């Protein structure tokens, strides 16, 4: 099932959105699309994070 997750804080949403986790390095940035079935988000774990 397709879902959207933040590679910095592992926040998850069922719809495309931005990260809304306070203090997250990616707060306000778009979540990454993921289609894993095991909630491990391996497809996006190596995505680069903002510096």
C-alpha positions, 0 to 999 in steps of 0.5 A: 500500500502506498503511503508517505513517510519522513526519512528523518523522523519516520512520520507516516501519512496516507496522503501526500503531505509535508512533515509536521513533526516539531523539531524534525530536520524535515519539518515543512518539507514534503514526505517521501512516497513509499510502498513497503508492506512491512513499515520498515520504509527501506525504499527511502531510508537512504534518501539524503536529509537536509543539512 
